[in-house]
Amino acid sequence: MIFAGFTFLFRFLPIVLIAYMICPKQFRNGLLFLASLIFYAWGEPVYVLLMLFSTVSDYWHGRRIDAAKKAGKPKAAKGFLISSIVINLAMLGFFKYADWLIGIFNNVTGCSVPLLALPLPLGISFYTFQTMSYSIDVYRGEAKVQTNMIDFGMFVSLFPQLIAGPIVRYADIEDRMKDRPLKAERMSEGALRFAVGLGKKVLLANQFGILWETITAAPPAGMPVLTGWLGILAYGLQIYYDFSGYSDMAIGLGAIFGFQFPENFDHPYESRSVSEFFRRWHMTLQKWFASYVYYPLGGNRKGLKRQIFNLLVVWGLTGIWHGASGNFLAWGLYFGFWLVLEKVFLQRALTRLPRVFGHLYTLTAVAFGWVLFTHTNLAEAGQYMARMLAIPLSVPQGAALAAGASAGGGIFNAQTWYLLFQYGGLLLLGAVGATNLPVFLAKKCRLDGKKWISAIFIAILLLLCMAYLVDASYNPFLYFRF
């Protein structure tokens, strides 16, 4: 079940919301727990047991860690913590990385060990990180142990952010676990945030996705340079509006049910450096790796060489967190390289140059990074980058070229102008929408404080989204595969 679908919007959500509003306070966590299990089982009827196992395991480990600490047994507490981490990583590694590792083993040794071909459980990367952070925080004393199994199960499986985040630490919502009064103003703000996120996903991300798939339908050898840049611009906007839209919907739903989830995006395409970009992009994941990997490794406290090593480790892990494929590892290390470069000397140079140079440098680095991210085949990623750099490619024998394309590719062709004419306005809208300008204008005109304007805006957005979804055959969500 996805948020941008009729089943969720007109069946699941209204039923759950009405039941939640009439339900006594002491039973609301149980209701959300049950609803979240139904939500997950809708698409993963078998793997819901895996999520329940993860829930029970970390609930038990949290209790044991807390008991050992209170009994003055630090070694026992640490042992339970290590057990929790090992179980979580083993579960994630088996389902997400087993076939990748088997493939590497077969390539290196020449063996033919059969692949397991297990489907990836939805959201496993997100809820595994959440439950693991709970055990670590209890051990550190940064979160109180949860003694109610139902309440803890609700935290792990909470459907607004279960499938694709934001990654919510237990400490983030600890004070809202029991006391969440229903407030009309908060629910109204949540509805507006949800509607904005739905509009981002349905009206913008899906359109950019269609443009991207149109451009990549033919081999890159005959692709003009400008078409290549147009394609990666479309993909960059697609993944931004797709993922930030989903985060907005999750945060909005959380507000409706009384929670305050952490922000996940802060206009990253306004950044003047790669470091700044990733302080604004998927912020909960960056904070997770900083808290549980980077700083425990020593962060920047043990000299420059150790800091560089720590950055590369963190970004290698960040890459493969997104998927079991060499291109994701390459993507992570690619940005690790830029972050190291900025730490060593580039950041100083960027602060002395006009802002536009920092923006251009960042957008260019990110654009080439998206090529690595979206091409699971590194050879194809290299070919796409070559065309972006106007490097000619040979056309494979028997390969079909796009209409109007030539074997040499060139700088542009008739298709380039056609796509610009068809999608130019949408791309401009997407580029402007990715900045802080819409929020600034809304505040300047004092539109955000007028409830009747918010109500009209929500109604218009929902009507437009419904109109699109009626006939839509293209409605993917990119981060479901992570």
C-alpha positions in Angstrom: 0.0 0.0 0.0 1.4 3.4 -1.0 0.2 6.9 0.2 -0.4 8.0 -3.4 -3.0 5.4 -4.1 -6.8 5.2 -3.8 -6.8 2.3 -1.4 -4.8 4.3 1.2 -6.5 7.7 0.5 -10.1 6.6 0.5 -10.2 3.4 2.5 -7.4 2.8 4.9 -6.6 6.4 6.1 -10.3 7.5 6.7 -11.1 4.3 8.6 -8.0 4.6 10.8 -8.5 8.3 11.4 -12.1 8.0 12.4 -11.3 5.0 14.7 -8.4 6.9 16.2 -10.6 9.9 17.0 -13.3 7.9 18.8 -10.9 5.5 20.5 -10.1 6.1 24.2 -6.6 7.5 24.8 -5.3 4.3 26.5 -6.1 2.2 23.5 -4.8 4.5 20.7 -1.3 3.1 20.6 -2.7 -0.4 20.3 -5.0 0.8 17.5 -2.0 2.4 15.6 0.0 -0.8 16.1 -2.8 -2.9 14.6 -3.4 -0.5 11.8 0.3 -0.4 11.0 0.6 -4.2 10.9 -2.4 -4.2 8.4 -0.7 -1.5 6.4 2.5 -3.4 6.1 0.9 -6.8 5.6 -1.1 -5.4 2.7 2.1 -5.5 0.6 4.2 -7.9 2.7 1.9 -10.6 4.3 4.9 -12.9 5.0 7.5 -10.4 6.0 5.3 -8.8 8.6 6.5 -11.7 10.8 10.1 -10.5 10.2 9.2 -7.0 11.4 7.5 -8.5 14.4 10.6 -10.5 15.2 12.7 -7.4 15.0 10.3 -5.6 17.3 10.2 -8.4 19.9 14.0 -8.8 19.7 14.9 -5.2 20.3 12.2 -4.8 23.0 13.7 -7.7 24.9 17.2 -6.5 24.4 16.3 -3.0 25.6 14.8 -4.5 28.8 17.9 -6.6 29.4 20.3 -3.7 28.8 18.4 -1.5 31.2 18.2 -4.3 33.8 21.9 -5.0 33.5 22.8 -1.3 33.9 20.6 -0.9 37.0 22.2 -4.0 38.5 25.7 -2.5 38.0 26.7 -5.0 35.3 28.2 -2.9 32.5 29.7 -6.0 30.7 26.4 -7.7 30.6 24.7 -4.6 29.3 27.3 -4.3 26.6 26.9 -8.0 25.7 23.1 -7.5 25.2 23.8 -4.4 23.1 26.2 -6.3 20.9 23.7 -9.1 20.6 21.0 -6.6 19.5 23.3 -5.1 16.9 24.5 -8.4 15.5 20.9 -9.7 15.1 19.8 -6.5 13.4 22.7 -6.4 11.0 22.5 -10.2 10.3 18.8 -9.9 9.4 19.5 -6.8 7.2 22.5 -8.4 5.6 20.8 -11.8 4.9 17.8 -10.3 3.1 19.4 -7.3 1.5 23.0 -8.3 0.7 23.2 -12.1 0.5 22.8 -12.4 -3.3 25.2 -9.5 -3.9 27.9 -11.2 -1.8 27.2 -14.6 -3.4 27.6 -13.0 -6.8 30.9 -11.4 -5.8 32.1 -14.8 -4.4 31.1 -16.5 -7.7 32.9 -13.9 -9.8 36.1 -14.1 -7.7 36.3 -17.9 -7.3 34.6 -19.0 -10.5 32.1 -21.0 -8.5 28.4 -21.1 -9.3 26.7 -20.9 -5.9 23.0 -20.4 -6.6 21.4 -17.1 -5.6 18.8 -17.1 -2.9 16.5 -14.7 -5.0 14.7 -13.5 -1.9 12.4 -10.5 -2.4 13.6 -7.5 -0.3 11.2 -6.8 2.6 9.7 -3.3 2.3 11.3 -0.7 4.6 13.8 -3.2 6.2 16.6 -0.6 6.0 14.5 2.0 7.8 12.9 0.0 10.6 16.1 -2.0 11.3 18.0 1.3 11.8 15.2 2.6 14.1 15.1 -0.5 16.3 18.9 -0.7 16.4 19.2 3.0 17.4 16.7 2.3 20.3 19.0 -0.4 21.8 22.0 1.9 21.4 20.3 4.9 23.0 19.0 2.8 26.0 22.6 1.6 26.5 24.0 5.2 26.3 21.3 6.5 28.6 19.9 8.7 25.8 16.4 7.1 25.9 14.3 5.5 28.6 13.6 1.8 28.3 10.0 1.1 27.0 8.3 -1.5 29.3 5.1 -1.8 27.2 5.3 -4.2 24.3 2.4 -2.6 22.5 3.8 0.9 22.7 7.2 -0.3 21.5 5.6 -2.2 18.6 3.7 1.0 17.7 7.0 2.9 17.6 8.6 0.4 15.3 5.7 -0.2 12.9 4.1 3.3 12.8 2.7 3.3 9.3 3.3 7.0 8.4 7.1 6.5 8.4 7.4 2.7 8.3 8.3 2.2 4.6 10.6 5.1 3.8 11.3 7.2 6.8 12.2 9.7 8.0 14.3 7.5 10.3 12.8 8.3 13.7 14.8 7.6 16.9 12.8 6.6 19.9 14.1 9.7 21.8 12.5 11.9 19.0 8.9 10.8 20.0 9.4 9.5 23.5 7.4 12.4 25.1 4.5 11.7 22.6 4.2 8.0 23.3 1.4 8.4 25.9 0.2 12.1 25.7 -0.9 13.1 22.3 -4.0 15.3 22.6 -5.9 15.8 19.3 -5.6 19.5 18.3 -7.5 20.9 15.4 -4.7 23.3 14.5 -2.0 20.6 14.5 -4.2 18.3 12.4 -4.9 21.1 9.9 -1.1 21.7 9.6 -0.6 18.0 9.1 -3.3 17.8 6.4 -1.6 20.7 4.6 1.8 19.1 4.8 0.4 15.8 3.6 -1.4 17.5 0.6 1.9 19.3 -0.4 3.8 16.0 -0.2 1.1 14.2 -2.3 1.3 17.0 -4.9 5.1 16.8 -5.0 4.9 13.1 -5.6 2.0 12.8 -8.1 2.1 16.1 -10.0 5.9 16.6 -10.2 7.9 13.5 -9.4 5.9 11.3 -11.7 6.2 13.7 -14.6 9.9 14.0 -14.2 10.1 10.3 -14.1 8.4 9.9 -17.4 10.9 12.4 -19.0 13.8 10.4 -17.5 12.5 7.1 -18.8 11.9 8.6 -22.3 15.5 9.8 -22.5 17.0 6.6 -21.2 14.9 4.3 -23.4 17.6 4.3 -26.1 21.3 3.5 -25.8 23.4 6.5 -24.7 25.7 6.2 -27.8 23.3 8.3 -29.9 22.2 10.6 -27.2 23.0 14.3 -27.7 24.9 16.1 -24.9 22.1 18.4 -24.0 19.6 15.5 -23.9 21.9 13.8 -21.4 21.9 16.8 -19.1 18.2 17.2 -19.5 17.7 13.6 -18.5 19.8 13.8 -15.3 18.2 17.1 -14.4 14.8 15.3 -14.7 16.1 12.4 -12.5 17.5 14.7 -9.9 14.2 16.5 -9.6 12.2 13.2 -9.7 14.1 11.7 -6.8 13.9 14.9 -4.8 10.2 15.4 -5.2 9.6 11.7 -4.9 11.4 11.3 -1.6 10.9 14.7 -0.1 7.2 14.4 -1.0 7.0 11.1 0.8 8.7 12.6 3.8 6.2 15.5 3.8 3.3 13.0 3.7 4.9 11.1 6.6 5.5 14.2 8.7 2.0 15.4 7.9 0.4 12.1 8.9 2.5 12.1 12.0 1.2 15.5 13.0 -2.4 14.4 12.4 -1.9 11.6 14.9 -0.1 13.8 17.4 3.6 13.1 16.6 6.3 15.5 15.6 8.7 13.7 13.2 12.1 15.2 12.4 12.5 17.0 9.1 14.2 15.1 6.3 14.9 17.7 3.6 15.9 21.4 3.7 16.1 22.6 0.1 19.3 20.8 -0.7 19.6 22.1 -4.2 20.3 25.6 -2.8 23.6 24.3 -1.3 27.0 25.8 -2.1 29.0 22.6 -1.3 28.6 18.9 -1.3 29.0 18.9 2.5 26.1 21.3 2.8 24.0 19.3 0.3 24.1 16.3 2.5 23.4 18.3 5.6 20.1 19.1 3.8 19.4 15.8 2.0 17.9 12.8 3.8 18.9 14.5 7.1 17.7 11.7 9.4 20.0 9.2 7.6 23.0 11.5 7.8 22.3 12.1 11.5 22.0 8.4 12.1 25.4 7.6 10.5 27.0 10.5 12.4 25.6 9.4 15.7 26.2 5.7 15.4 29.2 5.3 13.1 31.2 8.6 12.5 31.5 9.8 16.0 32.1 6.4 17.6 34.9 5.9 15.1 36.5 9.1 16.4 34.9 11.7 14.1 37.3 14.6 13.6 38.9 14.2 17.0 41.9 12.0 16.0 43.6 14.0 13.3 43.0 14.6 9.6 44.1 11.1 8.4 41.7 9.4 10.8 38.9 11.8 9.8 39.4 11.0 6.1 39.2 7.3 6.9 36.1 7.8 9.0 34.4 9.8 6.2 35.2 7.1 3.6 33.9 4.4 5.9 30.7 6.3 6.6 30.1 7.1 2.9 30.9 3.6 1.8 28.2 2.3 4.3 25.8 5.1 3.2 26.2 3.9 -0.4 25.5 0.2 0.2 22.7 1.1 2.7 20.8 2.3 -0.4 21.2 -1.0 -2.2 23.2 -4.2 -2.7 25.0 -3.2 -5.9 28.4 -1.9 -6.9 27.0 1.4 -8.2 25.6 2.3 -4.8 29.0 1.7 -3.2 30.6 3.8 -6.0 28.0 6.5 -5.4 28.9 6.6 -1.7 32.6 6.6 -2.2 32.2 9.3 -4.9 30.6 11.7 -2.5 33.0 10.6 0.2 35.8 11.7 -2.1 34.2 15.2 -2.6 33.6 15.6 1.2 37.3 14.7 1.9 38.4 17.2 -0.8 36.3 19.9 0.8 37.6 19.1 4.3 41.2 19.3 3.1 41.2 22.5 1.0 38.2 23.1 -1.3 35.8 24.5 1.4 38.1 27.5 2.0 38.2 28.3 -1.8 34.4 28.0 -2.1 33.9 30.6 0.7 36.1 33.1 -1.1 34.4 32.8 -4.5 31.0 34.3 -5.5 28.0 32.2 -4.4 27.2 31.2 -7.9 30.4 29.2 -8.3 29.6 27.2 -5.2 26.1 26.4 -6.5 27.4 25.4 -10.0 30.1 23.2 -8.5 27.7 21.5 -6.1 24.9 20.9 -8.8 27.5 19.5 -11.2 29.0 17.1 -8.7 25.5 16.0 -7.6 24.4 15.5 -11.2 27.2 13.1 -12.0 26.5 11.4 -8.6 22.9 10.8 -9.7 24.2 9.0 -12.8 26.0 6.5 -10.6 22.9 6.2 -8.3 20.4 5.4 -11.1 22.6 3.1 -13.2 23.1 -0.3 -11.5 25.5 -1.1 -14.3 28.7 0.9 -13.9 29.6 0.5 -17.5 26.3 2.1 -18.6 26.8 4.9 -16.0 30.2 5.6 -17.5 28.7 5.8 -21.0 26.0 8.2 -19.8 28.7 10.4 -18.2 30.7 10.3 -21.4 27.8 11.7 -23.4 27.3 14.4 -20.8 30.9 15.4 -21.3 30.5 15.2 -25.2 32.7 12.1 -25.5 31.6 10.1 -28.5 30.6 6.5 -28.1 30.4 3.6 -30.6 26.9 2.3 -31.2 26.5 -1.4 -30.5 25.7 -3.5 -33.5 22.0 -3.9 -34.0 21.1 -1.2 -31.3 18.3 1.1 -32.0 18.7 4.9 -31.6 16.1 7.4 -30.5 14.2 9.2 -33.2 16.4 11.9 -34.7 19.5 10.6 -33.0 22.8 10.1 -34.9 25.6 7.7 -34.2 27.8 10.5 -33.1 25.3 11.9 -30.7 26.1 15.6 -31.3 25.2 18.5 -29.0 21.4 18.4 -29.6 18.8 17.1 -32.0 15.2 17.4 -32.8 14.2 15.3 -29.8 16.1 17.6 -27.5 14.0 20.6 -28.6 10.8 18.6 -28.5 11.4 17.5 -24.9 12.4 21.0 -23.9 9.3 22.4 -25.5 7.1 19.7 -23.8 8.8 19.7 -20.4 10.6 23.1 -20.2 7.9 24.8 -18.1 7.6 21.9 -15.8 11.4 21.7 -15.3 11.4 25.4 -14.5 8.6 25.0 -12.0 10.4 22.1 -10.4 13.7 24.0 -10.2 12.0 27.0 -8.5 9.9 24.7 -6.3 13.1 23.1 -5.0 14.2 26.4 -3.6 13.0 28.3 -0.5 11.2 30.8 -2.7 7.6 29.4 -2.5 7.9 29.3 1.3 9.3 32.8 1.4 6.5 34.2 -0.8 3.8 32.4 1.2 5.2 34.0 4.4 5.6 37.4 2.7 2.0 37.4 1.6 0.9 36.0 4.9 -0.9 33.2 3.3 0.3 30.5 5.7 -1.7 32.0 8.6 -5.1 32.1 6.9 -6.9 28.8 7.5 -9.4 29.3 4.7 -6.6 29.7 2.1 -5.0 26.5 3.5 -8.3 24.7 3.1 -8.8 25.8 -0.5 -5.2 24.9 -1.3 -5.6 21.4 0.2 -8.8 20.9 -1.8 -7.3 22.0 -5.1 -4.2 19.9 -4.6 -6.2 16.8 -3.7 -8.5 17.3 -6.7 -5.6 17.6 -9.1 -3.8 14.6 -7.6 -7.0 12.5 -7.9 -7.5 13.6 -11.5 -4.0 12.5 -12.3 -4.2 9.2 -10.5 -7.4 8.2 -12.2 -5.6 7.7 -15.5 -2.0 7.3 -14.3 -0.1 4.2 -15.3 3.2 5.5 -14.0 3.3 5.9 -10.2 6.5 4.4 -8.8 8.1 5.3 -5.5 11.9 5.2 -5.9 12.9 4.6 -2.2 10.7 1.5 -1.8 13.6 -0.5 -3.3 16.0 0.7 -0.6 
